Amino acid sequence: MYQVEYAEMNSICDLDARCRQRPPRLLLVDVALISPHSVNQLADLRRHFPATDWLLGWDGPSSQGLEAAIRSQARGCVEWGSTAKQFAQSLDAVLAGSLGFPGPVLQALYLSVLRLKSAGGRPASTAAPPAARLTAREDEVLSLMYRDMTNKQIAERLGISVNTVKKHLAHVFAKQGQHSRRWHLI
């Protein structure tokens, strides 16, 4: 079962202060809390709490919500009008290390990412090469790396050594023709 704490916040700064008291394992944030000018604060907040998984709550997908999902590296979303079962499925998926987005939201997120990339002027010819087949563990390590976790944090989360994390990442980089994290984080 879940241990839930509810707290009303009026700003991202309030949320930051609350999380510093006791960093949560999972954080559900209402998109209504995120104003257009505070979207940039999400990336900072995410860096302060790299081991925290994010879910966004909303009335329905919106461009602001999709941008917030991307910037906060949210692992899922919950529609406020969803059933308790749908709500629990999203929470369970995220806590198990998967994504908790319904199919239509995943499609909308993908399209948003494409628009962001094209708006940045990055030509299609410099797109990442097709992904090589990764083992389940390599995929898991890569996923945690994308969430701005250090090798040490990944090792602690997965119960493996830092050297094992480095070996998994080296295999990923070799399979994808890269030499470091930097390419992955662009």
C-alpha positions in Angstrom: 0.0 0.0 0.0 1.0 3.6 -0.3 2.1 6.1 2.4 0.6 9.4 1.1 1.3 12.9 2.3 -0.9 15.7 1.0 0.4 19.3 1.1 -1.1 22.3 -0.6 1.5 24.5 -2.3 1.2 27.9 -3.9 4.4 27.8 -5.9 7.3 25.7 -7.1 9.4 27.5 -4.3 7.0 26.1 -1.7 7.3 22.7 -3.2 11.1 22.9 -3.1 11.1 23.9 0.6 8.7 21.1 1.5 10.8 18.5 -0.4 14.0 19.6 1.3 12.5 18.6 4.7 12.1 15.0 3.5 12.7 14.1 -0.1 9.8 12.0 -1.4 10.1 8.8 -3.3 7.3 9.8 -5.7 5.9 13.3 -6.2 2.6 14.1 -7.8 2.4 17.7 -8.9 -0.7 19.5 -10.2 0.1 21.1 -13.5 -2.0 24.1 -12.3 0.8 24.8 -9.9 3.2 25.3 -12.8 2.9 28.7 -14.4 4.5 29.5 -17.8 7.3 31.4 -16.2 8.0 28.7 -13.5 8.4 25.8 -16.0 12.1 26.5 -16.0 12.2 26.0 -12.3 11.2 22.4 -12.8 14.5 21.4 -14.2 16.3 22.9 -11.1 13.9 21.2 -8.8 14.4 17.9 -10.6 18.2 18.2 -10.2 17.8 18.8 -6.4 15.9 15.5 -6.0 17.3 13.1 -8.6 16.0 10.0 -6.8 12.4 11.3 -6.8 10.0 10.0 -9.5 7.5 12.6 -10.8 3.9 12.3 -11.8 1.8 15.1 -13.1 -1.8 15.6 -12.3 -4.1 17.4 -14.7 -7.6 17.8 -16.0 -6.3 16.6 -19.4 -3.3 16.9 -21.6 -2.4 20.5 -22.6 0.7 22.0 -24.2 1.7 23.5 -20.8 1.3 20.1 -19.2 3.2 18.3 -21.9 6.1 20.8 -21.7 6.1 20.4 -17.9 6.2 16.6 -18.2 9.2 16.9 -20.5 11.1 19.5 -18.4 10.5 17.6 -15.1 11.2 14.3 -16.7 7.9 13.1 -15.4 7.4 9.3 -15.3 3.7 9.5 -15.7 0.5 11.5 -15.4 -2.9 11.2 -13.7 -6.1 12.8 -14.9 -7.9 14.2 -11.9 -11.1 12.6 -13.1 -9.7 9.1 -13.5 -10.9 6.2 -11.4 -9.0 4.9 -8.3 -8.0 1.9 -10.4 -6.5 4.0 -13.2 -4.8 6.3 -10.6 -3.2 3.2 -8.8 -2.1 1.8 -12.2 -0.1 4.9 -12.9 1.4 5.0 -9.4 2.3 1.3 -9.6 3.9 1.6 -13.0 6.1 4.5 -11.9 7.1 2.8 -8.6 8.0 -0.4 -10.6 10.3 1.7 -12.8 8.0 1.9 -15.9 6.1 4.9 -17.4 2.7 5.7 -16.1 1.3 7.5 -19.2 -1.8 6.4 -21.1 -1.1 5.7 -24.8 -2.6 9.0 -26.2 -0.5 11.0 -23.8 2.7 9.2 -24.8 1.9 10.0 -28.4 1.3 13.7 -27.6 4.6 13.7 -25.6 6.5 12.2 -28.5 5.1 14.8 -30.9 5.9 17.6 -28.4 9.5 16.4 -28.2 9.7 16.4 -32.0 8.4 20.0 -32.1 10.9 21.1 -29.4 13.8 19.5 -31.4 12.8 21.1 -34.6 12.3 24.4 -32.9 15.8 24.2 -31.6 17.0 24.1 -35.2 18.7 20.7 -34.9 18.6 19.2 -38.5 17.2 15.7 -39.0 20.6 14.5 -40.2 22.1 14.9 -36.8 19.5 12.9 -35.1 20.6 10.0 -32.8 21.4 6.8 -34.6 18.8 4.0 -34.3 19.1 2.4 -30.8 21.0 -0.9 -30.6 19.4 -3.7 -28.6 20.1 -3.2 -25.0 19.8 -5.7 -22.2 17.1 -5.1 -19.6 19.8 -4.0 -17.1 21.5 -1.7 -19.6 18.1 -0.1 -20.3 17.4 0.3 -16.6 20.8 1.9 -16.0 20.4 4.2 -19.0 16.9 5.2 -17.8 18.3 6.2 -14.4 21.1 8.1 -16.0 18.6 10.1 -18.1 17.0 11.1 -14.8 20.2 12.9 -13.8 21.3 10.2 -11.3 25.0 9.8 -10.7 26.7 6.4 -11.1 26.8 6.1 -7.3 23.0 6.9 -7.0 22.3 4.4 -9.8 24.4 1.7 -8.0 22.5 2.3 -4.7 19.1 2.3 -6.3 19.8 -1.0 -8.1 21.9 -2.7 -5.4 25.0 -3.1 -7.6 28.5 -1.7 -7.5 29.6 1.6 -9.1 32.0 -0.4 -11.3 29.1 -2.5 -12.6 27.1 0.7 -13.4 30.2 2.0 -15.3 30.4 -1.3 -17.3 26.7 -1.2 -18.2 27.1 2.4 -19.4 30.3 1.5 -21.3 28.3 -1.3 -23.1 25.5 1.1 -23.9 27.9 3.7 -25.3 29.7 1.1 -27.3 26.5 -0.2 -28.8 25.4 3.3 -29.7 28.8 4.5 -31.0 29.4 7.1 -28.3 32.0 7.6 -25.6 30.3 9.4 -22.8 27.1 10.5 -21.0 27.3 13.9 -22.7 25.9 12.7 -26.0 22.9 11.1 -24.3 22.1 14.2 -22.3 22.0 16.6 -25.3 
